[in-house]
Amino acid sequence: MTTASVNIEQLRALVAGALEIEPEEVTDEAHFTDELDIDSLLMLEISTRVETTFGVPENTVVISGARTLAELHAVVVSKLVSETSAQPVIRPRPLRNPAARLFLFHHAGGSHLLYRGWAELFPQDWELCLLEAPGRGRLQSLPLIDDCDRLVDYFHTAIALLLDRPFGFFGHSMGSLIAYQLTRRLHHGGVPLPDWLGVSAYGAPGGEASADDRPHLMSDDELRGWLRDVGGSQPQLLDDDAVWRTFAPVFRNDFKLLDTWTPPCAPEPLPVPLSVFGGRRDKLIGEDRLLSWRPFTTHFRGLERYEGDHFYLMNHRWPLAAAITAAMRSAAA
């Protein structure tokens, strides 16, 4: 649905339908509460209809505080414009002519906010590019992508024009898989490759997943319990029922992407220096799985482990940033 097609008459008919009155009774400036007797329950119904019809994020109407049809029309149009213009690449510190770019890929169930504040940890002439998968954060109105190849396609298109100078990839957990597959895509396409690839808290491709390793098929209680047990998410997302209901579809989508991805058969080693990072107490990925990346590159740069679990990087941002900077500089030398 384009913003040009969102005309006020459509909204007028939608509101009239919820109120079971004739459209002409819903004038542009009629006050929802005082003149149309719209209470909170009716406003929720109208909000739901607007969200379903126009694809705006949940609770857009309720949160907006729109009081008339004219105000509601302005809210819907502005929301669609902002969502349409939102991009999957967030550059916290845009530079006109950066010496290098570092692309950061987030974990399953997460967003670019995993890397909030990272820009200040890297050289001033580097530009950090935080990738955001659809269906979350600034892109919450876009449909989720539950297929690895399609998400790689999406990111490839998004960053194609930004690969005009030295660059590197770093991915955490699911982000490691996406960064690796995107590197393979660039390699097969004969286009510039990253100077360096960093993978964190994720094992190298290979092996068959057992039923216990397919969390997207778990019941709701099982999935929450599994995430608590392995440290696969922040506690505040799991302990609050309302918050969980918001994030559960994203978790299931991303785990489906991971669970249904088919590793390549005997892939050739990538001609890209590759470093591996992980937490010493990570219940999901042990040292052997991390070291299994060795044959996937012609230049294995070793494994660095930090104290902590699957989200060790939250408490080790400075040393991790220093390690990434050193690895990229060494690889580009």
HELIX and SHEET records of a PDB file:
HELIX    1   1 THR A    3  SER A    5  5                                   3    
HELIX    2   2 ILE A    8  LEU A   19  1                                  12    
HELIX    3   3 PRO A   23  GLU A   25  5                                   3    
HELIX    4   4 SER A   40  PHE A   54  1                                  15    
HELIX    5   5 THR A   60  SER A   64  1                                   5    
HELIX    6   6 LEU A   69  SER A   85  1                                  17    
HELIX    7   7 HIS A  112  TYR A  115  5                                   4    
HELIX    8   8 TRP A  118  LEU A  121  5                                   4    
HELIX    9   9 GLY A  137  LEU A  139  5                                   3    
HELIX   10  10 CYS A  148  ILE A  159  1                                  12    
HELIX   11  11 ALA A  160  LEU A  162  5                                   3    
HELIX   12  12 MET A  174  HIS A  188  1                                  15    
HELIX   13  13 ALA A  211  ASP A  213  5                                   3    
HELIX   14  14 PRO A  215  LEU A  217  5                                   3    
HELIX   15  15 ASP A  220  VAL A  230  1                                  11    
HELIX   16  16 PRO A  235  ASP A  239  1                                   5    
HELIX   17  17 ASP A  241  THR A  260  1                                  20    
HELIX   18  18 GLU A  287  LEU A  291  1                                   5    
HELIX   19  19 ARG A  294  PHE A  296  5                                   3    
HELIX   20  20 TYR A  312  ASN A  315  5                                   4    
HELIX   21  21 ARG A  317  ALA A  332  1                                  16    
SHEET    1   A 7 VAL A  89  ILE A  90  0                                        
SHEET    2   A 7 TRP A 126  LEU A 131 -1                                        
SHEET    3   A 7 ALA A 100  PHE A 105  1                                        
SHEET    4   A 7 PHE A 167  HIS A 172  1                                        
SHEET    5   A 7 TRP A 196  SER A 200  1                                        
SHEET    6   A 7 LEU A 270  GLY A 279  1                                        
SHEET    7   A 7 THR A 297  TYR A 306  1                                        
END                                                                             
